[in-house]
């Protein structure tokens, strides 16, 4: 009972001085553009047992957040097509979320700088190395799978181990003609587990296997497999920047997106304040 009386007194405090009401049967306590917040909408926001000073702060923050969200929603509605706003069959809160999301998406599409310089990637990597611990083993590899009856396998055994440019060209030519599957880009990092899906290798200690094997040749009933492990890094070690470039680029772009959206919301709020679209109906605000 005491909580109800106290909340009612707070509502009366915030509603004092209200001169504009959209619904004459209700007490408006705030306006943001054409939207109104009514006293009956905030009665349940203060938990039981909350001290008076904290209750006042909770209501103040609630009203401030409501104003900001309402202005962003109205801004979004004025900038989106009717088709984009056609979510009337949804609940109001869900509709507002959809409209705001659509506006933010359009804003990002139009204004987000998607060019990430190499120096930005390197700087982020160097400043956040603790975040780039490998969770899996990775390798640089040359891999060839051929039918056991394919011609020239003796030459293949020489070429796949060689770093000689001419041998590499011969290997590429051979693979395009006879290989059932192959991978020759030994400058890129791959997950070791992805390679194990392709070749019939059984190992109970992957890290030990990588440390003790450079050239691997295995066969099953139909095919022969040739693997040249050019480099490896084991899990829990520092992930190389080459393996993380795309991830870092996405992180940087996501940070830019969040900053862009945050700035938009602040700009909309300031625009609403400058154009006198915000009214907080309280003695405290009136005194200002």
C-alpha positions as CSV (number, residue, x, y, z in Angstrom):
1,X,0.0,0.0,0.0
2,X,2.8,2.4,0.9
3,X,4.5,1.6,-2.4
4,X,1.3,2.4,-4.4
5,X,0.8,5.7,-2.5
6,X,4.5,6.7,-3.1
7,X,4.4,5.9,-6.8
8,X,1.2,7.9,-7.2
9,X,2.9,10.8,-5.6
10,X,5.8,10.5,-8.0
11,X,3.4,10.4,-10.9
12,X,1.6,13.5,-9.7
13,X,5.0,15.2,-9.3
14,X,6.0,14.4,-12.8
15,X,2.6,15.3,-14.3
16,X,2.4,18.7,-12.6
17,X,2.3,21.5,-15.1
18,X,1.1,19.3,-18.0
19,X,-0.9,21.4,-20.5
20,X,-1.1,19.1,-23.5
21,X,-2.8,15.8,-23.4
22,X,-3.5,13.5,-26.4
23,X,-6.0,11.5,-24.4
24,X,-8.0,13.7,-22.2
25,X,-8.9,10.8,-19.8
26,X,-5.3,10.2,-19.0
27,X,-2.5,12.2,-17.4
28,X,0.4,12.8,-19.8
29,X,3.8,13.1,-18.1
30,X,6.0,13.5,-21.2
31,X,5.9,14.2,-24.9
32,X,8.3,13.4,-27.7
33,X,7.1,14.8,-31.0
34,X,3.6,13.5,-31.5
35,X,4.0,10.7,-28.9
36,X,2.8,10.9,-25.3
37,X,3.8,9.0,-22.2
38,X,1.0,8.6,-19.6
39,X,1.2,8.2,-15.9
40,X,-0.5,4.8,-16.0
41,X,2.3,3.4,-18.1
42,X,5.0,3.9,-15.5
43,X,3.2,2.7,-12.3
44,X,5.0,-0.7,-12.3
45,X,8.6,0.3,-13.1
46,X,9.7,0.8,-9.5
47,X,10.4,-2.5,-7.6
48,X,8.9,-2.9,-4.1
49,X,11.2,-1.6,-1.3
50,X,13.1,0.8,-3.5
51,X,14.2,3.9,-1.6
52,X,12.5,7.2,-2.5
53,X,15.6,8.8,-4.0
54,X,16.2,5.7,-6.1
55,X,12.6,5.6,-7.2
56,X,12.8,9.2,-8.5
57,X,16.0,8.4,-10.4
58,X,14.4,5.2,-11.9
59,X,11.4,7.2,-13.2
60,X,13.6,10.0,-14.5
61,X,15.8,7.5,-16.4
62,X,12.7,5.7,-17.7
63,X,11.2,8.9,-19.1
64,X,14.6,10.0,-20.6
65,X,14.9,6.6,-22.3
66,X,11.3,6.7,-23.5
67,X,11.9,10.1,-25.1
68,X,15.0,9.0,-26.9
69,X,13.5,5.8,-28.2
70,X,10.3,7.6,-29.3
71,X,12.2,10.2,-31.2
72,X,14.3,7.6,-33.0
73,X,11.1,5.6,-33.9
74,X,9.5,8.8,-35.3
75,X,12.7,9.6,-37.2
76,X,12.7,6.1,-38.7
77,X,9.1,6.3,-39.7
78,X,9.6,9.6,-41.5
79,X,12.5,8.1,-43.5
80,X,11.1,4.7,-44.4
81,X,8.6,3.8,-47.1
82,X,5.1,2.6,-46.2
83,X,6.1,-0.9,-47.2
84,X,9.0,-0.8,-44.8
85,X,6.7,0.3,-42.0
86,X,4.0,-2.2,-42.8
87,X,4.2,-4.1,-39.5
88,X,0.9,-2.9,-38.0
89,X,-0.2,-6.5,-37.3
90,X,2.6,-7.0,-34.9
91,X,2.6,-5.8,-31.3
92,X,3.5,-2.2,-30.9
93,X,6.9,-2.8,-29.3
94,X,7.8,-5.4,-32.0
95,X,6.7,-3.0,-34.7
96,X,8.8,-0.2,-33.3
97,X,11.8,-2.6,-33.1
98,X,11.3,-3.6,-36.7
99,X,11.1,0.0,-37.9
100,X,14.1,1.1,-35.9
101,X,16.1,-1.8,-37.2
102,X,15.1,-1.1,-40.8
103,X,16.1,2.5,-40.4
104,X,19.4,1.6,-38.8
105,X,20.1,-1.0,-41.6
106,X,19.4,1.6,-44.3
107,X,21.6,4.1,-42.5
108,X,24.4,1.6,-42.3
109,X,24.0,0.7,-46.0
110,X,24.2,4.4,-47.0
111,X,26.8,5.8,-44.7
112,X,29.0,3.0,-43.3
113,X,32.6,3.3,-44.5
114,X,33.4,-0.3,-45.5
115,X,37.0,0.3,-46.5
116,X,39.4,-1.2,-43.9
117,X,43.0,-0.3,-44.5
118,X,45.7,-2.9,-44.0
119,X,47.3,-0.7,-41.3
120,X,44.0,-0.7,-39.4
121,X,44.0,-4.5,-39.4
122,X,47.6,-4.7,-38.3
123,X,47.1,-2.1,-35.5
124,X,44.1,-3.9,-34.2
125,X,45.9,-7.2,-34.2
126,X,49.0,-5.8,-32.5
127,X,46.8,-4.1,-29.8
128,X,44.6,-7.1,-29.1
129,X,46.8,-10.2,-29.4
130,X,45.4,-11.7,-26.3
131,X,42.1,-12.0,-28.1
132,X,43.6,-14.1,-30.9
133,X,44.5,-17.4,-29.2
134,X,44.0,-20.3,-31.5
135,X,41.1,-22.7,-30.5
136,X,42.1,-25.2,-33.2
137,X,45.2,-26.4,-34.9
138,X,45.9,-24.8,-38.3
139,X,48.2,-25.7,-41.2
140,X,49.7,-24.5,-44.4
141,X,49.6,-27.5,-46.7
142,X,49.8,-29.0,-50.2
143,X,47.4,-31.8,-50.6
144,X,46.7,-34.2,-53.5
145,X,44.3,-37.1,-53.8
146,X,44.6,-39.3,-56.9
147,X,43.3,-42.7,-58.0
148,X,45.8,-45.4,-57.1
149,X,45.9,-46.3,-60.8
150,X,46.6,-42.8,-62.0
151,X,49.6,-42.3,-64.3
152,X,52.8,-40.6,-63.2
153,X,52.5,-41.1,-59.5
154,X,56.3,-41.5,-59.1
155,X,56.7,-38.0,-60.5
156,X,53.9,-36.7,-58.3
157,X,55.8,-38.0,-55.3
158,X,58.7,-35.7,-56.3
159,X,56.7,-32.6,-57.2
160,X,54.5,-32.4,-54.1
161,X,57.6,-32.2,-51.9
162,X,59.4,-29.7,-54.0
163,X,59.7,-25.9,-53.6
164,X,61.1,-25.5,-57.1
165,X,58.9,-23.3,-59.3
166,X,59.1,-25.6,-62.3
167,X,58.1,-28.6,-60.2
168,X,55.2,-26.6,-58.7
169,X,54.0,-25.8,-62.3
170,X,54.3,-29.5,-63.2
171,X,52.3,-30.4,-60.0
172,X,49.6,-27.9,-60.8
173,X,49.3,-29.3,-64.4
174,X,49.2,-32.9,-63.2
175,X,46.5,-32.1,-60.6
176,X,44.2,-30.5,-63.1
177,X,44.5,-33.6,-65.3
178,X,44.4,-36.5,-62.9
179,X,43.7,-35.5,-59.3
180,X,40.4,-36.4,-57.7
181,X,40.9,-33.5,-55.3
182,X,43.8,-31.1,-54.5
183,X,44.9,-28.0,-52.6
184,X,48.0,-26.1,-53.7
185,X,47.7,-22.7,-51.9
186,X,50.4,-23.1,-49.3
187,X,50.3,-19.4,-48.4
188,X,46.9,-19.7,-46.7
189,X,46.1,-21.2,-43.3
190,X,43.6,-24.0,-43.0
191,X,42.0,-25.9,-40.1
192,X,43.9,-29.2,-39.6
193,X,40.5,-30.8,-38.8
194,X,39.3,-29.9,-42.3
195,X,42.2,-31.7,-43.9
196,X,41.6,-34.8,-41.7
197,X,38.1,-35.0,-43.2
198,X,39.7,-35.5,-46.6
199,X,42.3,-38.1,-45.8
200,X,42.2,-41.5,-43.9
201,X,44.5,-40.5,-41.0
202,X,43.8,-41.7,-37.5
203,X,45.6,-39.8,-34.8
204,X,44.9,-39.4,-31.1
205,X,47.3,-36.5,-30.6
206,X,47.0,-34.0,-33.3
207,X,49.7,-31.6,-32.0
208,X,52.2,-34.5,-31.7
209,X,51.3,-35.6,-35.2
210,X,52.0,-32.2,-36.6
211,X,55.3,-31.9,-34.8
212,X,56.5,-35.2,-36.2
213,X,55.2,-35.3,-39.7
214,X,56.2,-33.1,-42.7
215,X,55.4,-35.4,-45.7
216,X,52.4,-37.8,-45.3
217,X,51.5,-40.5,-47.8
218,X,48.5,-42.8,-47.1
219,X,46.2,-44.9,-49.2
220,X,42.8,-46.6,-49.0
221,X,41.2,-49.2,-51.3
222,X,40.8,-46.7,-54.1
223,X,43.0,-43.6,-53.7
224,X,46.4,-42.4,-52.7
225,X,46.8,-39.2,-50.6
226,X,49.9,-37.0,-50.6
227,X,50.3,-34.2,-48.0
228,X,53.1,-31.7,-47.6
229,X,52.7,-29.8,-44.3
230,X,54.5,-26.5,-45.0
231,X,53.7,-25.0,-41.6
232,X,51.5,-25.4,-38.6
233,X,50.4,-23.7,-35.4
234,X,48.8,-25.6,-32.5
235,X,45.8,-24.6,-30.5
236,X,46.3,-22.2,-27.6
237,X,49.2,-20.4,-29.4
238,X,48.9,-17.0,-31.0
239,X,46.9,-17.1,-34.2
240,X,48.7,-15.6,-37.2
241,X,47.4,-12.3,-38.5
242,X,46.8,-13.9,-42.0
243,X,44.4,-16.3,-40.4
244,X,42.5,-13.5,-38.6
245,X,42.4,-10.8,-41.2
246,X,38.7,-11.4,-42.2
247,X,37.7,-11.7,-38.6
248,X,39.4,-8.4,-37.7
249,X,37.9,-6.6,-40.7
250,X,34.4,-7.7,-39.5
251,X,35.2,-6.6,-35.9
252,X,36.3,-3.1,-37.2
253,X,33.2,-2.8,-39.4
254,X,30.9,-3.8,-36.6
255,X,32.5,-1.2,-34.3
256,X,32.0,1.5,-37.0
257,X,28.4,0.3,-37.4
258,X,27.7,0.6,-33.7
259,X,29.3,4.1,-33.5
260,X,27.3,5.2,-36.5
261,X,24.0,4.1,-35.0
262,X,24.9,5.6,-31.6
263,X,25.7,8.9,-33.2
264,X,22.4,8.8,-35.2
265,X,20.4,8.3,-32.0
266,X,22.2,11.1,-30.2
267,X,21.7,13.4,-33.3
268,X,18.0,12.6,-33.4
269,X,17.7,13.4,-29.7
270,X,19.5,16.7,-30.0
271,X,17.4,17.6,-33.1
272,X,14.3,16.9,-31.1
273,X,15.5,19.0,-28.2
274,X,16.5,21.9,-30.5
275,X,13.2,21.8,-32.3
276,X,11.3,21.7,-29.0
277,X,9.8,18.3,-29.7
278,X,10.6,17.1,-26.1
279,X,8.5,18.1,-23.1
280,X,9.0,16.6,-19.7
281,X,6.1,17.5,-17.5
282,X,7.6,18.0,-14.1
283,X,8.3,20.9,-11.7
284,X,12.0,20.1,-12.0
285,X,12.0,20.6,-15.8
286,X,9.7,23.6,-15.6
287,X,12.1,25.4,-13.2
288,X,14.8,25.1,-15.9
